């Protein structure tokens, strides 16, 4: 019987399931979907966390228009005065 063979291959379907659930929703796939969902949530959280707190990510135009030497001028005085474009020390 082909219906029995298809049901055996695709996971157990209850007698009360609708036709859509019998054809498209496979309970065997739930663990894979869960693991992928957790992975996507973790990657999204990590990306948001690093882009929010990392010092080299600039979200406002004032800081974005400054050079890297100007970012650290308050922390390391004299950095901007000695920095010359194209010259590496």
Buried (B, 14 or more C-beta within 10 A) or exposed (E): EEEEEEEEEBEEBEEEEEEEEBEEBBEEEEEEEEEEEEEEEEEEEEEEEEEEEEEEEEEEEEEEEEEEBEBBBEEEEEBBEEBEEEEEE
